[in-house]
Amino acid sequence: MKKVLFVLTVLLIVGVFLTGCSAKLLKESDVSFAGPMVENVLIAHNEGNYDMWAKDMSEEMLKAVPKDKFNEMFKTVTDKIGNYIPNS
């Protein structure tokens, strides 16, 4: 009985390890929507256009970044690295 329990425990640990450590490769089709969305967000950031930025954000993100804090929150990024160059 102890031998069976030991073997099951080892199999469970190995199974969890192999499942957790496997890397899933992304295909281009998995992330094809990201390019245009990121471009829109970065251009909206450049222009200080909250409405353009907000159209691609979740409700949680909209709550975290209210319209009145939008420019203030991204000023640090702009001051350090500058504006995004569209289509770059």
JOQUI-V15499 format. One record per pair of residues at least 24 apart in sequence whose C-alpha atoms are under 10 Angstrom apart, sorted by the first residue. I is the first residue (numbers start at 0). GAP is how many residues later the second one is. Records with the same first field share a line. If there is no record, write none. Layout:
I = GAP  GAP
//
This chain:
34 = 52
35 = 51
38 = 45  46  47  48  49
39 = 46
41 = 41  42  43  44
42 = 40  41  42  43  44
43 = 40
44 = 25  26  29  30  32  33  38  39
45 = 25  28  32  36  37  38  39  40
46 = 24  36  37
47 = 24  26  27
//
